[in-house]
Amino acid sequence: MNHFLKEFGKNVTLQDMDFCTGIDFSNFNKIEQGKTNITFRTFLKIAKGLKVHPKKLLDFEIDLDES
């Protein structure tokens, strides 16, 4: 998660994200480890907490040929 946040110029901890989004620290930990999927509502809360447009969070390269 820290690498991800640094890409957006954010220097926040999971505890900071808990405070900014209302999403429990332990849930962020599960998201970070890929142990749970998030809803669109949660995705929007994360974007709002980071003060980043949701569109920017989805702007990444993906290799569709890779299986």
Protein Blocks (a to p, Z undefined) as FASTA:
>chain_A
ZZmmmmnopacdfklmmmmnopafklmmmmmnopaccdfklmmmmmmmnopafklmmgcc
ddfkbZZ
